[in-house]
């Protein structure tokens, strides 16, 4: 048999490899509405789980939800208007898609790296480095 036929036969006999994605779940927000404000009690835990600074996550949420807010020393986030948990969870998911998950391999094992005044998202799994458009 020639090489091409042997290669074709080998490929046909190989077992099919099914790659399972690692399950990475972002915790849901926990909080309540108090008057005209929304209090989130676990924003610090969410930020820790996705390995991002709470300040960066909170600033992103304020901008995306077009609301004023503040983070207390206890880690409780206060938003200046009534927000549904669906809106908050979807914005946190959007944040993770943009600033946590690697665009090349899809894993969440990434970190911010600053080089020459630019910020990059570096993946610890595949080693890719992607430029982020954020201010330092």
Secondary structure as UniProt FT lines:
FT   HELIX           3..13
FT   STRAND          31..34
FT   TURN            35..36
FT   STRAND          37..40
FT   HELIX           43..49
FT   TURN            50..51
FT   HELIX           54..65
FT   STRAND          69..71
FT   TURN            73..74
FT   STRAND          77..79
FT   HELIX           85..99
FT   TURN            103..105
FT   STRAND          110..115
FT   TURN            116..117
FT   STRAND          118..123
FT   TURN            124..126
FT   STRAND          129..132
//
